[in-house]
């Protein structure tokens, strides 16, 4: 049973890593907020991948509530806000998440996958 749980956590971590890579590939090369803000397809693609990251994190926390990833609960809360409060999602907040918090999460996930 323990092996299945470890496998499930590993699969979720890989999903998080893949979503982070996809977000980076969608962003404008110059990382300009105003370019991002005007590009509806990119915004929706980034938001969808943040939803996936949040769902994967939620699954990890259900398996191991003490799993060590910084801001894990906030990641899940962000997913919930995008899904349930879609009309109140701010481009500024998503941009901040992508540029300030995603690199930290990426580093943590890569470290855990070693």
Beta strands, then each sheet from edge to edge (+ up, - down):
end
